[in-house]
Structure formats: structure tokens, C-alpha cells
Amino acid sequence: MVDQIDLTMVNWARAQFALTAMYHWIFVPLTLGLSFIIAFFESIYIKTGNKEWKKIAKFWMTLFGINFAIGVATGIILEFEFGTNWSNYSWMVGDIFGAPLAVEGIAAFFLEATFFAVMFFGWERVSKKFHLFSTWMVAIGSNLSALWILVANGWMQYPIGMAFNPDTARFEMQDFWAILFSPVAISKFTHTTSSGFLFGSLFVITISSWYLLKGRHIQMARKSILVAAVFGLLSSGYVAFTGDEAAYNDAQKQPMKLAAFEGLYDGEKGAGLVAAGIINSSKKVGDDQDAFLFEIRIPWLLSLLANRDPGSFVPGIKDLVYGNEKENIMGADEKIKKGKIAVEQLALYKKAKKAGDSAGAEAALTVFNQNKEYLGFGYLNAPEEAVPPVSLVYYAFHIMVALGSLFPIIFIAYLFFTLKGTIIHQKWLLSIGVVSMFLGLAAQQCGWIVAEVGRQPWAIQDLLPVTIARTNLTAGTVQTTFFMFVAIFTLLLIAEIRIMLKQIQIGPEGK
């Protein structure tokens, strides 16, 4: 069955989904973070009565609206792709995956959209307090939208609260609350939203720094920087805390992902954390090559972060592929054997049931249930297929961490010189600030590469490979739509940049 799969089509479908997701993620974190910053600006206006804060809030609100509109367009396309390119996935898990998305559409998006119009057009039509309430509801609604989407994604990373129905070949929801409060879903939500807060702060600092370098809107820029620097600094600490929790969950639930982003091929007790290094891209699991051409490790730290025990064993890629009997780790090779039994017995169960052979169906179902935990592995041809692209995941993770360590330093510097009243004279810092948003965007994209590429080859961790989740389309069909989306998304991005730049050039006058 696997041998007949058109891998070219699968790879193009993956590329198309990645393209859509990465374009979409240009807009989403700004929506998450900027919405709260606008709410802070308006809260200060209501508290102080200073109309300068109202002008500031309205200016950033305009940029928020531009970004929000285009972000919605890319998000809709992203959801449609589940049906067009991943129809087997949609069929097998629609009962589970569709529920959070439905809640997102009915509750969170409705909440967000209801107050969106009031926030933009109700300044002189409703009371100040109700307008402020509407602004906060848009901020909360935006982040609630992210909650339900990330719950769905968290389930893909750690599938719980469901059962496989052998009669329909579908995964069916058994416990909605287990899915909602999954530790992976919670850490995904908190880490993603906190990184959005940080990115929104960098966006404000970038534009405000440009104004200061140009000598324009100085008071507005200073006030904006003060709020953004405080919010960004607090968000940086939150990002670090939630990032640590996300890595811990990876170690417990997705150990192959952790091994990949650390470049750890051979497991060890008291494993060190790679602070910096150049990975050996030609290294293959099971060979004798060194994993790194150059590395700097911090002793015991990986074991501490992964298991909260500096002397604990952290499995490497080799252990997870071929097993480690001493550490009681079953390898992918053994899981494939069990998975193929599950696939075979599932087929026998359906055949026997169709033929009216109840005894044969029951016997096949018994064996299937003993091995169903490894069903997804039955569609792999070799244990090495369970290894994600190590170099890509490793560099994406370490770039993300390096940039994440830089941002709080930037926020502290901005806060210090703003409070001192000399920020306008710090040309070196303002120059860094102008590019800080783009560094934040790079960190955002790297984070999603780690999350999604790091769990390959799985659409659903351990249960459904991407090769089985795909739609039966030709590679040429997917290629055509891929390049169509490249053109559409690029035009949307250019449109946003042009509209944004025009509005930034105009500035807050008349707001």
C-alpha cells in the first residue's frame, strides 16, 4: 500500500500547507500581541483623560485592522486545505479535529467580530467605558481564536481523549476535556500567545524607532515605546517559562522531536545541552560519524530540562529508532512490526465481518486491539523513516532560542533610555529597534518549523503518517495550486506592506 503512494504529490502537498501556514503566521502573532497593546493604550487614555493616548490608540488600531483583514484571508485558505489536500486526514479525525475549530468559529471569532466594529467605528457612538470594553473583548477574542486552533494542533502532537473505531476506520472523540486540557495543548497555547505578545511589542518598537530616527511624532513614539518595552519585557519572561514547559512536554510526549532539535543521536545520562554548534548534515542514524563538526555543551542541563533530573537518561535518535533494552525503550523497528500486525488484522477483521464470520472477526479484532497503539507505524517501510529532518529542526530551534535571548536585552535597553529621557539620542539602539520586528518574525517562523517539521513523518503523532493522510490527487494538480497560492499570498503580503507603509508615512495625524 505504502509503495504505491505518490511521494511527489505528498511532498508538494506538504510544501503547499507549509507555505500557507508560514504566510498566515506573518499576520497572526501581530494580531495576538498588538490587540492587547492597543487595549493598554486606550486604558491609559480612559484613566488619565489625556487625548494624546487616544490618538496613539487609534493610530495603532488602524495598523491592527489592516493586518487583521489579510490574516483572516490566509487563515480561511489554510482550513480549506485540510479538505483539498488531506482528505484522508479529514475523514479519519474530523470528529475530533473539527470540534475545536467549530468552537473557534462559533464562540471566539463571533466574540471578536461582534466587538470589532464597535472598536473601530464606535469612538463617538458609544460611551468611553463600553468602547474600552469592546477593545478588550477584541484582544481576548483574538487570543481565544488561537486557543481552539492550538488545541487542535496540540491533539495532533499528543493524541488523547479518543478511540479508534475499526468499523469506520475513524478516530472518535471520547473526552473533550482531556483534549482541551492536554498538557501539550496548554503549553502550545501559552507559548504561542506569549510569543505573539512579544512580537507585537517589537512591531511597536520598530515603527516608533523609525519615527524617532526621522524626528517625527516624537512624543507619540516615546509613549508607545514605554508601553511596548514593559509589555515586551514581561512577555519575554513568560515566553522563556512557557518555552521550557513546551520542551519538557516534547521530552515526555515527543522524544524524537527533542532529540532532533538537540542533534542528540546517542542517548545518555546527564546529557548536556548544546549551547552552540555546527551539526554534521551527513550524519545518519546508526553510522559512526560524529553528530557535530563543532559544539559547545552545558553539562547535565538537557537532562535537567527534559526530565527535571540532571542525572536522568535522555534517549537519542538511535535509541528511538532501534530501541534500547537497558533503558526499556521500544524502537521504531519493533513498533513497525506491531503496526503491520495491526494493519493486517484490521483488514482481516473487515473481511471477516463482511463475510459474516463473527468468530474470525472477533479473533482479528482481539489481535488488532493488542497492537492498535502502533497502527501508524504499520505504514512505514523502514525505522529510519521515523526520523525528522534533523539539521533543519536543530538550526530552527537554536536560532529561535538565540533570538529569544536577545529580545529581553533590547526591551531592557529601550526601557532604561526611555525612562532616562535620552532614547532619541541612542541612534545605535534605534537602528537595532528598526530591524527588531524582522528578527521577531524570524523567531516566530523558526518556532513553527520546530513544532511541525519536528514531528514528521506524522500528521498525527504515531498514529497517522502524512503519506496516508493525503488526498488522492496528482502531483501536477497540487503543483498548480501551490504556485497559484504563491502568487496570491505574495500579492496579499505586498498589499499589506504598501498599505501599512502608507499609513505609517501619514502617522497619527487626524486620529
C-alpha positions in Angstrom: 0.0 0.0 0.0 2.8 2.4 1.0 4.8 1.5 -2.0 2.1 2.8 -4.4 1.9 6.3 -2.8 2.9 9.2 -5.0 5.5 10.7 -2.7 6.0 13.6 -5.1 2.3 14.6 -4.6 2.7 14.2 -0.8 5.8 16.4 -0.7 4.1 19.1 -2.8 1.0 19.0 -0.6 3.3 19.4 2.5 5.0 22.3 0.8 1.7 24.0 0.0 0.5 23.6 3.6 3.8 24.9 4.9 3.7 27.9 2.5 0.1 28.8 3.6 0.9 28.3 7.3 4.1 30.4 7.2 2.4 33.2 5.3 -0.6 33.1 7.7 1.8 33.2 10.6 3.2 36.5 9.4 -0.1 38.1 10.4 -1.3 36.1 13.4 1.3 36.9 16.1 0.9 40.6 15.4 -2.9 40.3 15.9 -2.4 38.5 19.2 0.1 41.0 20.6 -1.0 44.3 19.1 -4.6 43.9 20.2 -3.5 43.9 23.9 -1.1 46.8 23.4 -4.0 48.9 21.9 -6.1 47.9 24.9 -3.4 49.2 27.2 -3.2 52.5 25.3 -6.9 53.0 25.5 -7.0 52.1 29.2 -4.4 54.8 29.9 -6.5 57.3 27.9 -9.6 56.4 30.0 -7.6 56.6 33.2 -5.8 59.9 32.5 -8.2 61.6 30.1 -5.1 62.6 28.1 -6.3 62.7 24.4 -2.7 62.0 23.3 -3.2 58.4 24.4 -6.5 58.3 22.4 -4.6 59.4 19.3 -1.9 56.8 20.0 -4.5 54.0 20.4 -6.4 55.0 17.2 -3.1 55.0 15.2 -2.0 51.5 16.2 -5.6 50.3 15.8 -5.5 51.3 12.2 -2.4 49.2 11.6 -4.1 46.4 13.6 -7.1 46.5 11.3 -5.0 46.2 8.1 -3.2 43.2 9.5 -6.3 41.5 10.8 -8.1 41.6 7.5 -5.4 40.0 5.5 -4.7 37.5 8.3 -8.3 36.2 8.1 -8.0 35.6 4.4 -4.9 33.4 4.7 -6.4 31.5 7.6 -9.5 30.6 5.7 -7.4 29.1 2.9 -5.4 27.2 5.4 -8.5 25.5 6.8 -9.8 24.6 3.3 -6.6 22.8 2.5 -7.5 20.1 5.0 -10.3 19.1 2.7 -8.5 19.6 -0.6 -5.0 18.0 0.1 -5.6 16.0 3.2 -9.0 14.4 2.8 -8.0 11.1 4.4 -6.9 13.0 7.5 -10.2 15.0 7.5 -12.1 11.7 7.2 -10.2 9.9 9.9 -10.0 12.6 12.5 -12.8 15.1 11.5 -14.8 14.1 14.6 -12.0 15.3 16.8 -10.2 18.0 14.9 -13.4 19.7 13.7 -14.8 20.3 17.2 -12.2 22.9 18.4 -12.4 24.6 15.0 -16.2 24.8 15.3 -15.9 26.3 18.8 -13.4 28.8 17.5 -15.8 29.8 14.7 -18.9 30.0 16.8 -17.6 31.4 20.1 -14.2 33.1 19.8 -14.5 34.5 16.3 -18.1 35.6 17.0 -16.9 37.4 20.1 -14.0 39.0 18.3 -16.1 40.1 15.3 -19.0 41.4 17.3 -16.9 43.9 19.1 -14.5 44.6 16.2 -17.0 47.1 14.6 -17.5 48.9 17.9 -13.8 49.2 18.4 -13.2 50.8 15.0 -16.4 52.8 14.4 -17.8 53.4 17.9 -15.5 56.1 19.2 -18.1 58.8 19.2 -21.2 56.5 19.1 -20.8 54.6 22.4 -19.6 55.5 25.9 -15.9 55.6 26.6 -16.2 52.6 29.0 -18.1 50.5 26.6 -15.7 51.3 23.8 -12.8 50.2 26.1 -14.7 47.1 27.0 -15.1 46.3 23.2 -11.3 46.8 22.7 -10.5 44.4 25.4 -13.0 41.9 24.0 -11.3 42.0 20.6 -8.0 41.3 22.3 -9.4 38.5 24.3 -11.4 37.1 21.3 -8.3 37.2 19.1 -6.4 35.1 21.6 -9.4 32.7 22.2 -9.4 32.1 18.5 -5.8 31.0 18.9 -6.7 28.8 21.8 -9.0 26.5 19.9 -6.7 26.2 16.9 -3.8 25.3 19.1 -5.9 22.8 21.0 -6.5 21.1 17.6 -2.8 21.3 16.8 -1.9 20.1 20.3 -4.0 17.0 19.8 -2.1 16.2 16.6 1.1 16.3 18.6 -0.3 14.3 21.5 -3.5 12.4 20.6 -5.6 11.7 23.7 -9.2 11.6 24.6 -10.3 9.5 21.6 -10.7 5.9 20.4 -10.2 4.2 17.1 -13.4 2.7 15.6 -12.4 -0.3 13.5 -15.7 -0.4 11.7 -15.4 3.1 10.2 -11.6 3.4 10.4 -12.0 6.8 12.2 -10.7 8.3 15.4 -13.7 9.3 17.5 -13.8 11.7 20.4 -14.3 10.2 23.9 -13.3 13.0 26.2 -13.4 16.6 25.0 -12.0 17.9 28.3 -8.9 15.7 28.1 -8.3 17.2 24.6 -8.9 20.7 25.8 -6.7 20.4 28.9 -4.0 18.3 27.4 -0.6 19.5 28.7 0.7 19.8 25.1 -2.3 21.9 24.1 -1.9 24.2 27.2 1.8 24.7 26.6 1.2 25.3 22.9 -1.4 28.0 23.7 0.6 29.8 26.4 3.9 29.7 24.4 2.3 30.8 21.1 0.3 33.6 22.6 3.2 34.9 24.7 5.4 34.9 21.7 2.7 36.9 19.9 2.7 39.5 22.8 6.5 39.8 22.3 6.2 40.2 18.6 3.5 42.9 18.9 5.9 44.8 21.2 8.7 44.5 18.7 6.3 45.8 16.0 5.6 48.9 18.0 9.2 49.5 18.8 10.2 49.1 15.2 7.9 51.8 13.9 8.4 54.1 16.9 12.2 53.8 16.4 11.8 54.8 12.8 9.8 57.8 13.8 12.5 58.9 16.3 15.3 58.4 13.8 13.3 60.7 11.4 12.5 63.2 14.1 8.7 62.7 13.7 5.9 62.2 16.2 8.5 62.1 19.0 6.0 62.2 21.9 3.8 59.5 20.4 6.8 57.3 19.7 8.2 57.7 23.2 4.9 56.9 24.9 4.4 53.9 22.6 7.9 52.6 23.3 7.4 52.9 27.0 4.3 50.7 27.0 5.7 48.2 24.4 9.0 47.8 26.3 7.3 47.0 29.6 4.9 44.6 27.9 7.6 43.1 25.8 9.9 42.5 28.8 7.2 40.8 30.8 6.3 38.8 27.7 9.9 37.7 27.3 9.9 36.2 30.7 6.6 34.5 30.0 8.0 33.1 26.7 11.0 31.7 28.4 8.9 30.0 31.1 6.3 28.5 28.6 9.2 27.5 26.2 10.7 25.5 29.0 7.4 23.8 29.6 7.0 23.1 25.9 10.4 21.5 25.7 9.6 19.4 28.8 6.4 18.2 27.1 8.4 17.3 24.0 10.7 15.2 26.1 7.8 13.3 27.7 5.4 13.0 24.7 7.6 13.5 21.6 11.1 12.4 22.5 12.1 12.1 18.8 11.4 15.8 18.3 13.6 16.7 21.3 16.4 14.5 20.1 16.2 16.2 16.7 16.3 19.8 17.8 19.2 18.9 20.1 21.0 16.8 17.5 21.2 14.0 20.0 21.9 10.7 18.2 23.1 8.6 21.2 21.2 8.9 24.4 23.0 9.4 27.6 22.6 10.0 31.3 23.4 13.5 32.5 23.0 14.8 28.9 24.4 18.2 28.1 22.6 21.0 26.3 24.1 22.2 23.1 24.6 26.0 23.6 26.1 26.4 20.1 27.3 24.1 17.4 27.5 23.1 13.8 25.7 19.9 13.1 27.1 17.3 10.7 24.5 17.2 8.0 25.8 14.0 6.5 25.3 12.1 9.8 22.8 9.2 9.6 21.3 7.3 12.4 23.4 4.2 13.1 26.6 5.2 11.3 29.9 6.1 13.1 30.1 9.8 12.1 30.2 12.5 14.8 26.9 14.3 15.2 28.6 17.7 15.3 31.5 19.3 13.5 31.7 21.8 16.4 29.8 22.1 19.6 29.7 23.8 23.0 27.7 21.9 25.6 26.5 22.8 29.0 26.8 19.6 31.2 23.7 17.9 32.6 21.4 20.8 31.5 19.5 18.8 28.9 18.7 16.0 31.4 17.5 18.7 33.9 15.3 20.4 31.3 13.9 17.2 29.8 13.2 15.2 33.0 13.8 17.7 35.9 16.6 15.4 36.9 20.3 16.3 36.0 21.4 12.7 36.1 18.5 11.2 34.1 18.7 9.4 30.8 17.7 11.3 27.6 17.0 9.0 24.7 18.8 9.8 21.4 17.6 9.3 17.8 19.4 5.9 17.7 17.6 4.7 20.8 14.2 5.7 19.5 14.9 4.1 16.1 16.5 0.8 17.1 15.4 0.6 20.7 17.4 0.4 24.0 16.6 -2.6 26.1 18.6 -1.4 29.0 16.5 1.8 29.3 13.3 -0.1 28.4 12.8 1.9 25.2 11.0 0.3 22.3 12.5 1.3 18.9 10.6 2.2 15.8 11.8 -1.1 14.2 9.8 -3.1 16.8 6.8 -0.7 16.6 6.7 -1.2 12.8 6.4 -4.9 13.3 3.5 -4.4 15.7 2.0 -1.8 13.5 2.0 -4.1 10.4 0.2 -6.7 12.5 -2.4 -4.1 13.4 -2.9 -3.1 9.8 -3.1 -6.7 8.7 -5.6 -7.7 11.5 -7.8 -4.6 10.8 -8.1 -5.8 7.1 -8.9 -9.3 8.3 -11.5 -8.0 10.7 -13.3 -6.1 8.0 -13.1 -9.0 5.6 -14.4 -11.5 8.2 -17.2 -9.1 9.3 -18.3 -8.6 5.6 -18.4 -12.4 5.1 -20.5 -12.8 8.3 -17.7 -14.7 10.1 -18.2 -13.4 13.6 -15.7 -15.7 15.2 -13.0 -14.7 12.7 -13.9 -11.1 13.1 -13.6 -11.3 16.9 -10.3 -13.1 16.7 -8.8 -10.5 14.3 -10.2 -7.6 16.5 -8.6 -9.1 19.6 -5.1 -9.1 17.9 -5.7 -5.7 16.5 -6.5 -4.2 19.9 -3.3 -5.6 21.2 -1.3 -3.7 18.6 -3.5 -0.7 17.7 -1.3 1.7 19.7 1.3 1.2 16.9 -1.1 1.4 13.9 0.6 4.3 12.3 4.0 2.6 12.3 2.5 -0.1 10.1 2.6 2.3 7.2 6.3 2.9 7.5 8.7 0.9 5.4 11.8 1.3 7.5 12.5 2.5 11.1 14.7 5.4 9.8 11.6 6.9 8.3 10.6 7.9 11.8 13.4 10.5 12.0 12.5 14.1 11.0 15.0 16.3 9.1 17.5 16.8 11.9 19.6 19.7 10.5 16.5 21.8 9.7 14.9 21.2 13.1 18.2 21.7 15.0 19.0 25.1 13.4 15.4 26.4 13.6 15.3 25.6 17.3 18.7 27.2 18.1 18.0 30.3 16.0 14.7 30.7 17.9 16.4 30.4 21.3 19.2 32.7 20.4 16.8 35.4 19.2 14.6 34.8 22.2 17.5 35.5 24.4 18.3 38.8 22.6 14.8 40.3 22.9 14.7 41.0 26.6 18.0 42.8 26.4 16.5 45.0 23.7 13.5 45.7 25.8 15.6 46.5 28.9 17.7 48.9 26.9 14.7 50.7 25.5 13.0 50.9 28.9 16.2 52.3 30.5 16.8 55.0 28.0 13.1 55.9 27.7 12.8 56.4 31.4 16.1 58.3 31.4 14.7 60.6 28.7 17.6 60.0 26.3 16.1 57.4 23.9 16.0 59.8 21.0 19.8 60.2 21.2 20.6 56.5 21.1 20.9 56.1 17.4 22.6 52.7 17.7 19.7 51.3 19.7 17.1 52.8 17.5 18.8 51.2 14.5 18.6 47.9 16.2 14.9 48.6 17.0 14.1 49.2 13.4 15.0 45.7 12.5 13.9 44.0 15.7 10.4 43.2 14.3 12.0 41.2 11.5 14.1 39.3 14.0 10.9 38.6 15.9 9.3 37.3 12.7 12.3 35.0 12.1 11.9 33.6 15.6 8.2 33.0 15.1 8.8 31.1 11.8 11.6 29.0 13.4 9.3 28.1 16.2 6.7 26.6 13.9 9.4 24.8 11.9 10.4 23.1 15.1 6.8 22.3 16.1 5.7 20.9 12.7 8.8 19.6 11.0 10.0 18.2 14.3 7.0 15.7 14.4 7.5 14.4 10.9 6.7 11.9 9.4 3.4 12.1 11.4 0.2 14.0 10.7 -1.0 12.6 14.0 1.9 11.6 16.3 2.5 7.8 16.0 -1.0 7.2 14.5 -1.2 8.6 11.1 1.7 9.3 8.7 1.4 12.2 6.2 1.7 9.6 3.4 -1.6 8.1 4.5 -3.3 11.4 5.4 -3.1 12.8 1.9 -5.7 13.2 -0.8 -5.6 11.1 -4.0 -4.6 14.0 -6.3 -1.9 14.1 -8.9 1.4 15.9 -8.2 0.7 18.2 -11.1 -2.6 19.3 -9.6 -1.0 20.2 -6.3 1.9 21.9 -8.0 -0.5 24.1 -9.9 -2.4 25.3 -6.8 1.0 25.7 -5.0 2.1 28.3 -7.5 -1.3 29.9 -7.5 -1.1 30.3 -3.7 2.5 31.7 -4.0 1.1 34.4 -6.3 -2.0 35.1 -4.2 -0.2 35.2 -0.9 2.7 37.3 -2.3 0.2 39.8 -3.6 -1.6 39.9 -0.3 1.7 40.5 1.5 2.7 43.2 -0.9 -0.7 44.8 -0.4 -0.4 44.8 3.4 3.1 46.2 3.3 2.1 49.0 0.9 -1.0 49.9 2.9 0.9 49.7 6.2 3.8 51.9 4.9 1.4 54.5 3.6 -0.4 54.6 6.9 2.9 54.8 8.8 4.0 57.7 6.5 0.8 59.5 7.3 1.3 58.9 11.0 -1.2 59.6 13.8 -2.4 63.0 12.4 -6.2 63.3 12.5 -6.6 60.3 14.7 
